[in-house]
């Protein structure tokens, strides 16, 4: 019970003496895991709903990938093939889609759905076979996407068109509507940096960092307990101990990472503590959606939750602090006017999106 209440404080659902925050008010209306619920709400607000519906469904159910005996390397090749040949015609570099198991799942669903719609059941089944995907899981994900999307419509975050309310909601049509790029809630669905940031918003505090992303005091305590100072490869910590990326993750065999932070849904303990389904996330994502901010003006460092270390000018950190509190006000406004579902056009949300897109641009 104590652990559950602590998590609700960490995700921003409770404040003060166990009172509901505006975010907590909306989360209470969604009958899903609190982290998944938060991800869905932010996905709608930040204009990347379709990918977040897919990822939330996979995380609530299970990974679509099957691992036949002795074919692990073939599965990994199939995952990388999905990443390099995307279905959306996106102009983003392939690099920005790398280092994320969650984006691989999202792309797998998008391709499967497109093949099923355009070429039929047999072609979709063939696609699953050649990419080591479970066909039954894909159909379940479609059902869950519709279920989650409808829940968001029920609480007023998105508007469900009248025709879907009256004609029995044919699955294929409703799922296609949730994927519609022209809808405001999908305005940034093709930007991987926004999708990754929303993964951070939903999954935080499930975050791990390498030594480059850990504050000095926290790092010296971790080194005492794990003796990681002598190791040559990237060592990940969850703030309390050394953790490892699960062998099934596309990040497992990497030597270098785009950023020293990643998010995950769950830990599995066998001979080591493993993180399943990981996504490498950016410093701005943590500044926007992480825990408490401590700005150290002299050193130009920002400490999040007492252990994560970011380097940012003080004025940048102060700006992010202001943006966070304004987001709190937006949640309040949604309680008063739930029908106002074009929040993605809100000036503050646009500023946040602009910052995340700017951070993702290659440095000149």
TORKOL-4160 file (C-alpha; in steps of 0.2 Angstrom, whole numbers, padded with zeros to 4 digits, m for minus):
364
<pt num="1" X="0000" Y="0000" Z="0000"/>
<pt num="2" X="0014" Y="0012" Z="0005"/>
<pt num="3" X="0023" Y="0008" Z="m0011"/>
<pt num="4" X="0007" Y="0011" Z="m0022"/>
<pt num="5" X="0004" Y="0028" Z="m0013"/>
<pt num="6" X="0023" Y="0033" Z="m0016"/>
<pt num="7" X="0021" Y="0029" Z="m0035"/>
<pt num="8" X="0006" Y="0040" Z="m0036"/>
<pt num="9" X="0016" Y="0054" Z="m0029"/>
<pt num="10" X="0030" Y="0051" Z="m0040"/>
<pt num="11" X="0020" Y="0051" Z="m0056"/>
<pt num="12" X="0011" Y="0067" Z="m0050"/>
<pt num="13" X="m0006" Y="0060" Z="m0047"/>
<pt num="14" X="m0006" Y="0065" Z="m0028"/>
<pt num="15" X="0000" Y="0080" Z="m0019"/>
<pt num="16" X="m0001" Y="0086" Z="m0001"/>
<pt num="17" X="m0010" Y="0075" Z="0011"/>
<pt num="18" X="m0015" Y="0062" Z="m0002"/>
<pt num="19" X="m0026" Y="0074" Z="m0012"/>
<pt num="20" X="m0028" Y="0071" Z="m0031"/>
<pt num="21" X="m0019" Y="0083" Z="m0043"/>
<pt num="22" X="m0028" Y="0088" Z="m0059"/>
<pt num="23" X="m0017" Y="0075" Z="m0068"/>
<pt num="24" X="m0023" Y="0062" Z="m0054"/>
<pt num="25" X="m0041" Y="0067" Z="m0058"/>
<pt num="26" X="m0040" Y="0062" Z="m0076"/>
<pt num="27" X="m0029" Y="0046" Z="m0072"/>
<pt num="28" X="m0043" Y="0040" Z="m0059"/>
<pt num="29" X="m0055" Y="0040" Z="m0074"/>
<pt num="30" X="m0045" Y="0028" Z="m0084"/>
<pt num="31" X="m0046" Y="0009" Z="m0079"/>
<pt num="32" X="m0028" Y="0005" Z="m0084"/>
<pt num="33" X="m0011" Y="0004" Z="m0075"/>
<pt num="34" X="m0006" Y="0022" Z="m0069"/>
<pt num="35" X="0010" Y="0023" Z="m0080"/>
<pt num="36" X="0000" Y="0017" Z="m0095"/>
<pt num="37" X="m0014" Y="0030" Z="m0091"/>
<pt num="38" X="m0002" Y="0044" Z="m0090"/>
<pt num="39" X="0006" Y="0039" Z="m0106"/>
<pt num="40" X="m0010" Y="0039" Z="m0115"/>
<pt num="41" X="m0016" Y="0056" Z="m0108"/>
<pt num="42" X="0001" Y="0064" Z="m0113"/>
<pt num="43" X="0000" Y="0056" Z="m0130"/>
<pt num="44" X="m0016" Y="0064" Z="m0134"/>
<pt num="45" X="m0011" Y="0081" Z="m0127"/>
<pt num="46" X="0006" Y="0081" Z="m0137"/>
<pt num="47" X="m0001" Y="0075" Z="m0153"/>
<pt num="48" X="0006" Y="0058" Z="m0155"/>
<pt num="49" X="m0009" Y="0047" Z="m0150"/>
<pt num="50" X="m0008" Y="0033" Z="m0163"/>
<pt num="51" X="0010" Y="0027" Z="m0159"/>
<pt num="52" X="0006" Y="0029" Z="m0140"/>
<pt num="53" X="m0010" Y="0019" Z="m0142"/>
<pt num="54" X="0001" Y="0005" Z="m0150"/>
<pt num="55" X="0015" Y="0006" Z="m0137"/>
<pt num="56" X="0003" Y="0006" Z="m0122"/>
<pt num="57" X="m0006" Y="m0009" Z="m0129"/>
<pt num="58" X="0010" Y="m0019" Z="m0131"/>
<pt num="59" X="0016" Y="m0014" Z="m0114"/>
<pt num="60" X="m0001" Y="m0019" Z="m0106"/>
<pt num="61" X="m0002" Y="m0036" Z="m0115"/>
<pt num="62" X="0015" Y="m0043" Z="m0122"/>
<pt num="63" X="0029" Y="m0041" Z="m0135"/>
<pt num="64" X="0023" Y="m0046" Z="m0152"/>
<pt num="65" X="0040" Y="m0055" Z="m0155"/>
<pt num="66" X="0042" Y="m0074" Z="m0154"/>
<pt num="67" X="0059" Y="m0082" Z="m0152"/>
<pt num="68" X="0060" Y="m0099" Z="m0160"/>
<pt num="69" X="0074" Y="m0110" Z="m0153"/>
<pt num="70" X="0092" Y="m0105" Z="m0159"/>
<pt num="71" X="0085" Y="m0091" Z="m0170"/>
<pt num="72" X="0088" Y="m0076" Z="m0158"/>
<pt num="73" X="0100" Y="m0067" Z="m0171"/>
<pt num="74" X="0087" Y="m0069" Z="m0185"/>
<pt num="75" X="0074" Y="m0060" Z="m0174"/>
<pt num="76" X="0086" Y="m0046" Z="m0170"/>
<pt num="77" X="0089" Y="m0044" Z="m0189"/>
<pt num="78" X="0070" Y="m0044" Z="m0192"/>
<pt num="79" X="0069" Y="m0030" Z="m0179"/>
<pt num="80" X="0082" Y="m0019" Z="m0187"/>
<pt num="81" X="0074" Y="m0022" Z="m0204"/>
<pt num="82" X="0058" Y="m0015" Z="m0197"/>
<pt num="83" X="0068" Y="0001" Z="m0191"/>
<pt num="84" X="0077" Y="0004" Z="m0207"/>
<pt num="85" X="0062" Y="0002" Z="m0219"/>
<pt num="86" X="0048" Y="0012" Z="m0211"/>
<pt num="87" X="0030" Y="0013" Z="m0218"/>
<pt num="88" X="0026" Y="0032" Z="m0215"/>
<pt num="89" X="0038" Y="0039" Z="m0227"/>
<pt num="90" X="0046" Y="0049" Z="m0213"/>
<pt num="91" X="0061" Y="0060" Z="m0218"/>
<pt num="92" X="0068" Y="0058" Z="m0200"/>
<pt num="93" X="0085" Y="0049" Z="m0200"/>
<pt num="94" X="0085" Y="0031" Z="m0196"/>
<pt num="95" X="0096" Y="0035" Z="m0181"/>
<pt num="96" X="0082" Y="0044" Z="m0172"/>
<pt num="97" X="0072" Y="0028" Z="m0172"/>
<pt num="98" X="0086" Y="0018" Z="m0165"/>
<pt num="99" X="0089" Y="0013" Z="m0147"/>
<pt num="100" X="0070" Y="0010" Z="m0143"/>
<pt num="101" X="0061" Y="m0007" Z="m0142"/>
<pt num="102" X="0045" Y="0003" Z="m0140"/>
<pt num="103" X="0047" Y="0011" Z="m0157"/>
<pt num="104" X="0051" Y="m0006" Z="m0165"/>
<pt num="105" X="0034" Y="m0012" Z="m0158"/>
<pt num="106" X="0025" Y="0003" Z="m0165"/>
<pt num="107" X="0032" Y="0001" Z="m0182"/>
<pt num="108" X="0028" Y="m0017" Z="m0182"/>
<pt num="109" X="0010" Y="m0014" Z="m0179"/>
<pt num="110" X="0009" Y="0001" Z="m0191"/>
<pt num="111" X="0016" Y="m0010" Z="m0205"/>
<pt num="112" X="0005" Y="m0025" Z="m0201"/>
<pt num="113" X="m0011" Y="m0014" Z="m0200"/>
<pt num="114" X="m0006" Y="m0007" Z="m0217"/>
<pt num="115" X="m0004" Y="m0024" Z="m0225"/>
<pt num="116" X="m0019" Y="m0031" Z="m0218"/>
<pt num="117" X="m0030" Y="m0016" Z="m0224"/>
<pt num="118" X="m0022" Y="m0015" Z="m0242"/>
<pt num="119" X="m0018" Y="m0033" Z="m0245"/>
<pt num="120" X="m0029" Y="m0044" Z="m0234"/>
<pt num="121" X="m0027" Y="m0057" Z="m0220"/>
<pt num="122" X="m0015" Y="m0069" Z="m0229"/>
<pt num="123" X="m0002" Y="m0056" Z="m0233"/>
<pt num="124" X="m0003" Y="m0050" Z="m0215"/>
<pt num="125" X="0000" Y="m0067" Z="m0209"/>
<pt num="126" X="0015" Y="m0069" Z="m0221"/>
<pt num="127" X="0022" Y="m0052" Z="m0214"/>
<pt num="128" X="0021" Y="m0059" Z="m0196"/>
<pt num="129" X="0029" Y="m0076" Z="m0201"/>
<pt num="130" X="0044" Y="m0067" Z="m0210"/>
<pt num="131" X="0047" Y="m0055" Z="m0195"/>
<pt num="132" X="0044" Y="m0067" Z="m0181"/>
<pt num="133" X="0028" Y="m0058" Z="m0175"/>
<pt num="134" X="0013" Y="m0067" Z="m0167"/>
<pt num="135" X="m0002" Y="m0064" Z="m0178"/>
<pt num="136" X="m0014" Y="m0066" Z="m0163"/>
<pt num="137" X="m0005" Y="m0053" Z="m0153"/>
<pt num="138" X="m0007" Y="m0041" Z="m0167"/>
<pt num="139" X="m0026" Y="m0043" Z="m0168"/>
<pt num="140" X="m0026" Y="m0041" Z="m0149"/>
<pt num="141" X="m0016" Y="m0025" Z="m0150"/>
<pt num="142" X="m0029" Y="m0018" Z="m0162"/>
<pt num="143" X="m0043" Y="m0022" Z="m0150"/>
<pt num="144" X="m0033" Y="m0014" Z="m0136"/>
<pt num="145" X="m0029" Y="0002" Z="m0146"/>
<pt num="146" X="m0048" Y="0004" Z="m0150"/>
<pt num="147" X="m0052" Y="0001" Z="m0131"/>
<pt num="148" X="m0039" Y="0014" Z="m0125"/>
<pt num="149" X="m0044" Y="0027" Z="m0139"/>
<pt num="150" X="m0062" Y="0025" Z="m0134"/>
<pt num="151" X="m0058" Y="0028" Z="m0116"/>
<pt num="152" X="m0049" Y="0044" Z="m0120"/>
<pt num="153" X="m0065" Y="0049" Z="m0130"/>
<pt num="154" X="m0076" Y="0045" Z="m0115"/>
<pt num="155" X="m0066" Y="0057" Z="m0104"/>
<pt num="156" X="m0067" Y="0071" Z="m0117"/>
<pt num="157" X="m0048" Y="0071" Z="m0122"/>
<pt num="158" X="m0052" Y="0067" Z="m0140"/>
<pt num="159" X="m0069" Y="0069" Z="m0150"/>
<pt num="160" X="m0076" Y="0053" Z="m0157"/>
<pt num="161" X="m0085" Y="0057" Z="m0174"/>
<pt num="162" X="m0104" Y="0054" Z="m0173"/>
<pt num="163" X="m0103" Y="0041" Z="m0187"/>
<pt num="164" X="m0092" Y="0030" Z="m0175"/>
<pt num="165" X="m0104" Y="0032" Z="m0161"/>
<pt num="166" X="m0119" Y="0027" Z="m0171"/>
<pt num="167" X="m0114" Y="0013" Z="m0183"/>
<pt num="168" X="m0108" Y="0000" Z="m0171"/>
<pt num="169" X="m0089" Y="0005" Z="m0172"/>
<pt num="170" X="m0082" Y="m0007" Z="m0185"/>
<pt num="171" X="m0065" Y="m0011" Z="m0179"/>
<pt num="172" X="m0055" Y="m0008" Z="m0194"/>
<pt num="173" X="m0063" Y="0009" Z="m0197"/>
<pt num="174" X="m0061" Y="0015" Z="m0179"/>
<pt num="175" X="m0043" Y="0009" Z="m0178"/>
<pt num="176" X="m0039" Y="0018" Z="m0195"/>
<pt num="177" X="m0047" Y="0034" Z="m0187"/>
<pt num="178" X="m0036" Y="0033" Z="m0172"/>
<pt num="179" X="m0021" Y="0032" Z="m0185"/>
<pt num="180" X="m0027" Y="0047" Z="m0195"/>
<pt num="181" X="m0012" Y="0059" Z="m0198"/>
<pt num="182" X="m0024" Y="0074" Z="m0201"/>
<pt num="183" X="m0031" Y="0073" Z="m0184"/>
<pt num="184" X="m0024" Y="0086" Z="m0171"/>
<pt num="185" X="m0020" Y="0072" Z="m0159"/>
<pt num="186" X="m0008" Y="0064" Z="m0172"/>
<pt num="187" X="0000" Y="0081" Z="m0177"/>
<pt num="188" X="0017" Y="0075" Z="m0171"/>
<pt num="189" X="0015" Y="0056" Z="m0173"/>
<pt num="190" X="0029" Y="0054" Z="m0185"/>
<pt num="191" X="0042" Y="0063" Z="m0174"/>
<pt num="192" X="0051" Y="0050" Z="m0164"/>
<pt num="193" X="0058" Y="0063" Z="m0152"/>
<pt num="194" X="0041" Y="0068" Z="m0147"/>
<pt num="195" X="0035" Y="0049" Z="m0145"/>
<pt num="196" X="0051" Y="0045" Z="m0135"/>
<pt num="197" X="0048" Y="0061" Z="m0123"/>
<pt num="198" X="0030" Y="0054" Z="m0120"/>
<pt num="199" X="0037" Y="0037" Z="m0116"/>
<pt num="200" X="0047" Y="0047" Z="m0103"/>
<pt num="201" X="0032" Y="0056" Z="m0097"/>
<pt num="202" X="0022" Y="0039" Z="m0095"/>
<pt num="203" X="0036" Y="0028" Z="m0088"/>
<pt num="204" X="0045" Y="0039" Z="m0076"/>
<pt num="205" X="0051" Y="0036" Z="m0063"/>
<pt num="206" X="0056" Y="0019" Z="m0071"/>
<pt num="207" X="0073" Y="0027" Z="m0077"/>
<pt num="208" X="0091" Y="0021" Z="m0078"/>
<pt num="209" X="0107" Y="0031" Z="m0081"/>
<pt num="210" X="0125" Y="0027" Z="m0086"/>
<pt num="211" X="0138" Y="0036" Z="m0075"/>
<pt num="212" X="0138" Y="0051" Z="m0087"/>
<pt num="213" X="0120" Y="0055" Z="m0081"/>
<pt num="214" X="0122" Y="0052" Z="m0062"/>
<pt num="215" X="0126" Y="0066" Z="m0050"/>
<pt num="216" X="0143" Y="0064" Z="m0041"/>
<pt num="217" X="0137" Y="0060" Z="m0023"/>
<pt num="218" X="0125" Y="0047" Z="m0030"/>
<pt num="219" X="0138" Y="0040" Z="m0041"/>
<pt num="220" X="0151" Y="0038" Z="m0027"/>
<pt num="221" X="0138" Y="0029" Z="m0016"/>
<pt num="222" X="0133" Y="0017" Z="m0031"/>
<pt num="223" X="0151" Y="0013" Z="m0034"/>
<pt num="224" X="0154" Y="0008" Z="m0016"/>
<pt num="225" X="0140" Y="m0004" Z="m0017"/>
<pt num="226" X="0143" Y="m0011" Z="m0035"/>
<pt num="227" X="0162" Y="m0009" Z="m0038"/>
<pt num="228" X="0158" Y="m0003" Z="m0055"/>
<pt num="229" X="0172" Y="0009" Z="m0057"/>
<pt num="230" X="0184" Y="m0004" Z="m0065"/>
<pt num="231" X="0172" Y="m0009" Z="m0079"/>
<pt num="232" X="0175" Y="m0004" Z="m0097"/>
<pt num="233" X="0158" Y="m0005" Z="m0104"/>
<pt num="234" X="0143" Y="0006" Z="m0100"/>
<pt num="235" X="0136" Y="0002" Z="m0083"/>
<pt num="236" X="0117" Y="0006" Z="m0080"/>
<pt num="237" X="0110" Y="0011" Z="m0063"/>
<pt num="238" X="0092" Y="0013" Z="m0057"/>
<pt num="239" X="0097" Y="0025" Z="m0043"/>
<pt num="240" X="0100" Y="0011" Z="m0031"/>
<pt num="241" X="0110" Y="m0003" Z="m0039"/>
<pt num="242" X="0118" Y="m0009" Z="m0055"/>
<pt num="243" X="0105" Y="m0015" Z="m0068"/>
<pt num="244" X="0107" Y="m0023" Z="m0086"/>
<pt num="245" X="0098" Y="m0022" Z="m0102"/>
<pt num="246" X="0088" Y="m0038" Z="m0106"/>
<pt num="247" X="0096" Y="m0049" Z="m0120"/>
<pt num="248" X="0079" Y="m0047" Z="m0130"/>
<pt num="249" X="0081" Y="m0028" Z="m0131"/>
<pt num="250" X="0089" Y="m0020" Z="m0146"/>
<pt num="251" X="0099" Y="m0010" Z="m0134"/>
<pt num="252" X="0107" Y="m0025" Z="m0127"/>
<pt num="253" X="0122" Y="m0026" Z="m0138"/>
<pt num="254" X="0126" Y="m0008" Z="m0141"/>
<pt num="255" X="0142" Y="0000" Z="m0135"/>
<pt num="256" X="0137" Y="0018" Z="m0137"/>
<pt num="257" X="0121" Y="0027" Z="m0133"/>
<pt num="258" X="0113" Y="0043" Z="m0140"/>
<pt num="259" X="0110" Y="0049" Z="m0122"/>
<pt num="260" X="0115" Y="0042" Z="m0105"/>
<pt num="261" X="0097" Y="0039" Z="m0100"/>
<pt num="262" X="0083" Y="0026" Z="m0104"/>
<pt num="263" X="0066" Y="0022" Z="m0098"/>
<pt num="264" X="0058" Y="0004" Z="m0096"/>
<pt num="265" X="0042" Y="m0004" Z="m0090"/>
<pt num="266" X="0048" Y="m0018" Z="m0078"/>
<pt num="267" X="0063" Y="m0026" Z="m0070"/>
<pt num="268" X="0066" Y="m0044" Z="m0070"/>
<pt num="269" X="0078" Y="m0052" Z="m0057"/>
<pt num="270" X="0087" Y="m0068" Z="m0061"/>
<pt num="271" X="0106" Y="m0069" Z="m0059"/>
<pt num="272" X="0106" Y="m0050" Z="m0062"/>
<pt num="273" X="0093" Y="m0037" Z="m0062"/>
<pt num="274" X="0087" Y="m0035" Z="m0081"/>
<pt num="275" X="0077" Y="m0020" Z="m0089"/>
<pt num="276" X="0065" Y="m0026" Z="m0102"/>
<pt num="277" X="0059" Y="m0016" Z="m0117"/>
<pt num="278" X="0070" Y="0000" Z="m0115"/>
<pt num="279" X="0070" Y="0017" Z="m0124"/>
<pt num="280" X="0085" Y="0029" Z="m0124"/>
<pt num="281" X="0078" Y="0046" Z="m0119"/>
<pt num="282" X="0085" Y="0064" Z="m0120"/>
<pt num="283" X="0089" Y="0076" Z="m0106"/>
<pt num="284" X="0075" Y="0088" Z="m0111"/>
<pt num="285" X="0063" Y="0074" Z="m0109"/>
<pt num="286" X="0068" Y="0072" Z="m0091"/>
<pt num="287" X="0068" Y="0091" Z="m0088"/>
<pt num="288" X="0050" Y="0092" Z="m0094"/>
<pt num="289" X="0043" Y="0076" Z="m0087"/>
<pt num="290" X="0055" Y="0069" Z="m0073"/>
<pt num="291" X="0055" Y="0072" Z="m0054"/>
<pt num="292" X="0060" Y="0087" Z="m0044"/>
<pt num="293" X="0072" Y="0099" Z="m0051"/>
<pt num="294" X="0087" Y="0106" Z="m0041"/>
<pt num="295" X="0096" Y="0120" Z="m0051"/>
<pt num="296" X="0114" Y="0122" Z="m0047"/>
<pt num="297" X="0118" Y="0139" Z="m0053"/>
<pt num="298" X="0137" Y="0139" Z="m0051"/>
<pt num="299" X="0141" Y="0123" Z="m0060"/>
<pt num="300" X="0128" Y="0124" Z="m0073"/>
<pt num="301" X="0121" Y="0107" Z="m0068"/>
<pt num="302" X="0103" Y="0102" Z="m0064"/>
<pt num="303" X="0100" Y="0087" Z="m0052"/>
<pt num="304" X="0083" Y="0078" Z="m0055"/>
<pt num="305" X="0076" Y="0068" Z="m0040"/>
<pt num="306" X="0093" Y="0069" Z="m0031"/>
<pt num="307" X="0103" Y="0058" Z="m0042"/>
<pt num="308" X="0101" Y="0061" Z="m0061"/>
<pt num="309" X="0113" Y="0074" Z="m0068"/>
<pt num="310" X="0110" Y="0085" Z="m0083"/>
<pt num="311" X="0120" Y="0099" Z="m0090"/>
<pt num="312" X="0110" Y="0115" Z="m0094"/>
<pt num="313" X="0111" Y="0134" Z="m0092"/>
<pt num="314" X="0102" Y="0140" Z="m0077"/>
<pt num="315" X="0090" Y="0150" Z="m0087"/>
<pt num="316" X="0085" Y="0134" Z="m0097"/>
<pt num="317" X="0082" Y="0124" Z="m0082"/>
<pt num="318" X="0071" Y="0139" Z="m0075"/>
<pt num="319" X="0061" Y="0139" Z="m0091"/>
<pt num="320" X="0058" Y="0120" Z="m0090"/>
<pt num="321" X="0052" Y="0123" Z="m0072"/>
<pt num="322" X="0040" Y="0136" Z="m0078"/>
<pt num="323" X="0033" Y="0125" Z="m0092"/>
<pt num="324" X="0030" Y="0111" Z="m0080"/>
<pt num="325" X="0019" Y="0122" Z="m0068"/>
<pt num="326" X="0010" Y="0129" Z="m0084"/>
<pt num="327" X="0006" Y="0111" Z="m0089"/>
<pt num="328" X="m0002" Y="0108" Z="m0072"/>
<pt num="329" X="m0013" Y="0123" Z="m0076"/>
<pt num="330" X="m0018" Y="0115" Z="m0093"/>
<pt num="331" X="m0024" Y="0099" Z="m0084"/>
<pt num="332" X="m0034" Y="0110" Z="m0072"/>
<pt num="333" X="m0042" Y="0118" Z="m0087"/>
<pt num="334" X="m0046" Y="0101" Z="m0095"/>
<pt num="335" X="m0056" Y="0097" Z="m0079"/>
<pt num="336" X="m0066" Y="0113" Z="m0081"/>
<pt num="337" X="m0068" Y="0111" Z="m0100"/>
<pt num="338" X="m0066" Y="0093" Z="m0105"/>
<pt num="339" X="m0073" Y="0097" Z="m0123"/>
<pt num="340" X="m0058" Y="0108" Z="m0127"/>
<pt num="341" X="m0048" Y="0093" Z="m0135"/>
<pt num="342" X="m0037" Y="0103" Z="m0146"/>
<pt num="343" X="m0024" Y="0106" Z="m0132"/>
<pt num="344" X="m0010" Y="0102" Z="m0145"/>
<pt num="345" X="m0013" Y="0119" Z="m0151"/>
<pt num="346" X="m0010" Y="0127" Z="m0134"/>
<pt num="347" X="0005" Y="0139" Z="m0135"/>
<pt num="348" X="0013" Y="0131" Z="m0120"/>
<pt num="349" X="0012" Y="0113" Z="m0127"/>
<pt num="350" X="0018" Y="0120" Z="m0144"/>
<pt num="351" X="0033" Y="0128" Z="m0135"/>
<pt num="352" X="0037" Y="0111" Z="m0126"/>
<pt num="353" X="0036" Y="0102" Z="m0143"/>
<pt num="354" X="0047" Y="0115" Z="m0151"/>
<pt num="355" X="0061" Y="0112" Z="m0138"/>
<pt num="356" X="0060" Y="0093" Z="m0140"/>
<pt num="357" X="0061" Y="0095" Z="m0159"/>
<pt num="358" X="0076" Y="0107" Z="m0158"/>
<pt num="359" X="0085" Y="0096" Z="m0146"/>
<pt num="360" X="0084" Y="0081" Z="m0158"/>
<pt num="361" X="0092" Y="0091" Z="m0173"/>
<pt num="362" X="0110" Y="0086" Z="m0177"/>
<pt num="363" X="0122" Y="0098" Z="m0169"/>
<pt num="364" X="0132" Y="0109" Z="m0182"/>
